[in-house]
Amino acid sequence: MEYIISIDDKTTKGKMLLALLDHFSKTTSSVEFLSPAEVEEMEDKIFLKMMEEGRKSGKADTKKVLKKLDIK
């Protein structure tokens, strides 16, 4: 299982946790820092997969989904 967490780097404990995670990211592949753009791309892929599954199952209609997303 993978987790995405939010850390407040303005606090002392947040800074300490970031330093620890930074160390782990350099010594192991189990910790990875993602840019906001990379996180958004991952979210988009997940959302697309959910839409495709809903469309295949007949639970989602393309026009309804586009209307809900305010896409014309």
N, C-alpha and C positions, 0 to 999 in steps of 0.2 A: 504494500500500500504506500502511496505517496501523499505527502501533505504540503500544502501551501500555507505559510503563516505570515502574519504581519507583526513587525517589531518596531516599537517606537524608539528610534535611535537618539532621541533627545533625553532619555532617562539613563541613569547610570547602569542599571541592570540590562537595559536594552543594548547599550554599547558593549557591555561585557559579553552578552549573548552573541552579538554580531561578530565580535572578535573571535570567539570560540568557533562559531560556524564558518568564519573565513578560514581559520586554521584547518578545520575538517575538510573544507572544500578543496584545499590544496593538497591534502594528504590522502583523500579517499574519494571515490566516485559516488558515494552515497549521499553527499550534500552538494547541491548545485544552486548557485545564485542565478536568478532570471531577471532580465530587464522587464520593465512594464510592457514593452512591445511584445516580448516573448510570452508573457502571461496572457496578454490579450489574444495572441495567436492561438495559444492552447485552448482558451475559452471558446474561441470561434470554431475550432475543430470539433470540440465537444458539442457545441450547439448545433453545428451542421449535422453531426452524426445523429443527434436526437431528432432533428427535423426529418432526416432521411428515414429513420426507423418509423416515425409516426406516419409518414407518407406511405411507406410500404404496408403498414398495418391498416391503413385506411382511417386512422384516427386524426390525421392532419390533412387539410386541404391546402394546396399551394396558395390559392387566393386568400383564404382566411389567415394563413400565417403571414403573408406579405402585408395584409391589411393591419394585422396586430402589430407588426414591426414598423408600420407607417412607411412602407416601401411601395412605390407605385410602379 
